[in-house]
Amino acid sequence: MKNLFYLFFISLIALSCNQKSPEAQASEAEAPSLYIEWYGDNEVANEMVTRGMEHVMNVEFDKAFVFFEAATQLDSTLFGPHVMLAQFSNANSENQEFHYARAKILAADKNVNSKLFVSLLDDKNEKGKRQVWGADNHLIWKKMYENEPRGRFMRFWYTFGMAVEEGAEDALLKMLGDFKSEGSNYGPVLNNLGYFYMKNGNMDKAKEYFERYCQIRPNGYNSHDSMGEYYFNNKDYKNSLLHYQMALDNYPAASNAKTMIAEITPLMK
């Protein structure tokens, strides 16, 4: 309850910042949109949703969970947070099935992309986990993006799942330029580019994008987590530990940073 009141006052301050949502909303003068219908009538709950989406795109799932959970407590009509809470729940757990069922019910009268968003959870993997990401869901994200190319959240996750042969590099660079010109939060795209280049063996490019990510998000924790992973993969344990510690300092509940610090510390002896 204390956390909910804290988030309530934080969100009241944030409402005055006029920060652009990760899922842009079309004006009434524009053509009918097929954005995921994330929002309801409660402005504070809507701000929680926006913050949750931002943390998800930054792969800061620990924080995203808190905001999405608060959103469902403030507005019981929202389905989107339930989708993400199902994603964050343990495989075959009661919580996973509860949030999936609530999302299905609450999205029943929503638009096609909202229903497709929920459908990402329809199939369990061999471990009983419902997931919104993964190769099996890539075609659903593609369909959602094709239905509404203006949706930044949908574009981001569709592009995230693209393979090299699909043109992933060009798509990521184009998205980076578009997000910057729109005044949108482009830090997550820098992060994805860093991982793209690291996965494909271009360590110089990977370092460049991870450093840029840390520069524009110095107080985040995933930016330093990513930089820590880069150094760890290059066996630079000193700098890896430094960045994982910075991630933990910025958010003491950062679970991956804790795990990696415990793994790296013995390697320093």
N, C-alpha and C positions, 0 to 999 in steps of 0.2 A: 504493500500500500504506500509506503514511504517513497518507493521508486516511481509510482504512478503520479503522486503529487509533484515530485521533482520534475518529471517529464512534462507535466501539465504546465508548470510555470515556464520551463524552457521553451515549450512550443508556443506559448503566448508571445514571448519575445521574438521567436523565429517568425511568427506570422507577420510581423512588421517589416521583415527583411525583403519581402517580395522576391524570394528566390525561385528561379525557374524550376518547375517540376521535371523529373526525369522522363515523365510521360506527358509530353506537351498536349494541351487541350486546344482544339480548334475553336475559333471565334464563331459566333452565330452566322456571320457573313460568309463563312467558308462552307464548302461542301460537307454533307453529313459525314461524320467521322466514325471510324471503327476502332478507336482507342480502347484498350482495356478499361472497363468502367470501375476504376479503383475507388472513386470518391463518393461520399454521401453528403448529407446536409450539415454534419458537425464539422466545423472548421478546424477545431483542435485535433479531432481524429484524422482529418485529411492531412494535416501537417505531420502527424505521426506516420501516416502512410508514405508521404513524400520522403521523410527522413529515412524510413525503413528501406525504400527503394534505393536511395543514394548509398546506404551502407551495403546493400546487397550487390550493387554494381561495383563497389569498391572491395568486394569479398570480405567485408567486415560483418560476418554472419552473427557473431556474438552480440553486437550492438543492434543489428537489424531485428533480431528476435525480440528484444525488449520493446522496440518501437511498434512492431506489428502486433505484439500481444496487447500493448496499451491501446492500440487502435480498436481492437475487437471489444475491449472493455468500455470504450467511449462510444462506440457505434456498432450495435449488434447486427446492422444490415449489411456490413461490408464483407464481400466474399474474398477479395484479393489477399488480405492478410492471412486468411485461413489457408489459402493455397501455399503461401510461404511458410506458415507454421507447420503444415503437413510435411513440407520439404525438410524442415529443421528437426522434425521428430524422429525418434528411433524406429528402426524397421519393425513392422508388425506390432507396434505399440498401440495402446488405446488412444493416445493423443493423436497419432498419425491418422487413424481411422476416423476419429471425431472431426478433426479439421478438414479432412477430405470430404466427409459427408456434409458438413456445414457449407463448404464451398460449393458443392453440387447443388444444394437446395437454394442457396442465396443467389446463384448465378443463373437460375432456371429462366428468368425473364430478362436476362441481359443480352447484349449483342453477340454476334458470332465469334468475335475475337475473345471476348470474356469467357465464353463457353470453351473455346479452344484452349485458353489458358488453364482452365480447370482440367481439361482432358489430358493435359500433360501428366497428371497424376494417376490416370486410369489403370495403368499396368504396373504391377510390382516386378522388381527384379528377382533373381533367384534367392536373394536374402530377405525378401519381403519388404523391400524399401520402395516407396513411391518417390519419384524424382521429377523435377521440372527440367533438369538438364540431361545431357548424355546423348549419344549417337542416335538412340532410338527415338528421341524427341526432336531431332534437328529438322525434320520435314514439317513438323507442326509449327515450330518457330518460323520457318520459311513461309508457310502459308499465312501466318499472322502478319508477318512483315509485308508480304505481297498485298494483303487486304488493306493495310494501312501503313504505307511507307513513312509517314510523318511521325510515327510512334517511336520515340528514342529508346524506350525500354525494350521494345520488341526488336528493333534494329540491332541494338547492342548485343542481345543474347543470340539472335540469329547469326550475326557476324562472328560472335565468340565461338560458335560451333562449326564454322566453315573450315574445310580442309584446304591445303595448299592448292590442290588442283581446281578448287572452286574459285580461286582468286582471293584467298583470305588476306594476303598482304595488301593488295590494292584496296580491298574493301575496308580494311582497318585504317589505312592512311586517309582514304576519302572520308570516313566517318570522323577521324580526328580533325580534319580541316573543317568539316561541316559543324561539328560541335563547337569548335573554337569560334567560328564566324557567327554562330547563333547565340553565343554567350552562355552555352550550356557547360555543365561540369564535364570536362574532358579528361580528368585524371584517370578514370577507369580505362579509357582507351589507351593511354600511355602504358598502363599496367599490362593490358592485353598484348600490346606490341612488344613489350619487354619479354613476355613469356613466349610469344610467337618466335622471336629471333633466338631466344635461348634454346627453345625446343629444336630449332632448325640449325643450331650450331654457330650462329653469328653472335659471338659473345660481346664484341665491341658495340654492336647495335643494341643488344639487350641491355648492356650497362648504361648506354646513353638514355634509353627510355625509362629505365628504372630510376636513374638519377633525376630526370625531369619530373617524374612522378613524385619523388621525395621533395623536390623543390616547391611544387605547387600544393602539396599536401603534407607539410612538415609535422602537423599535429595529428595526422591520422596514424593508424597502427598498421594497416595493410601495406602502405607504401614502404615502411621500414621492414616489414615482414618479407616483402618481395625482394628488397635489396639484400636482406639477410640470406634468402634462399640463393640468390645469384652468387654471393660470395661463398656460401657453403658448397655449391656445385663446383666452384673453382678452387676448393680446398683452402680458401683464405679464411681460416676459422676465426682469426682475430677480428676482422671487419664484419664477419658474419655475426659473431656474438655481439658486437657493438650495436648492430642494427636490430637484432632481435631484442636486445635490452631496451633500445629506444622504443620499439613497438610496445613492449610491456610497460614502460614508463608512461606512454601515452594512453594506454588502456590496460590497467592491471589484470583484467579478466581475459586478456587475449590468450586463448588456449594454445594455439599453435606455437606462439612465441615461447610459452612456458616449456612446451615439449622439446623444442629445438635447443633452448638454453641448457636443459638437462642433458641433451645428447651431445652438445658441443663442449661443455665444460670439461669433461674427462679428456677430451682430445687436446686440450690446451696444456695438459700436464706433461 
